[in-house]
């Protein structure tokens, strides 16, 4: 897995997360776990080697009282499209 912070305009930042297929399967299973147990959470953590950057990401089920500040967009390419 690799994660990188991308610098955007006006001070905004993006996170690029690259996963192997087996890591995608594991992420899906962890998401299914927290969907079943909303009190649970998990982390995607850095090995903290090399140049300092992103240390970790915590994944949890937000409460209804928490306001959204992000949303999902569509896939970058239509299914079956080759780069």
SULBELSUL-V101883 format. One record per run of one state. SS is the DSSP state (@ for helix, = for strand, . for the rest). FROM is the first residue (numbers start at 1). LEN is the number of residues. If there is no record, write none. Layout:
BEGIN
SS_FROM_LEN + SS_FROM_LEN
END
This chain:
BEGIN
._1_1 + =_2_6 + ._8_1 + @_9_3 + ._12_1 + =_13_6 + ._19_2 + @_21_16 + ._37_4 + =_41_5 + ._46_10 + =_56_5 + ._61_23
END
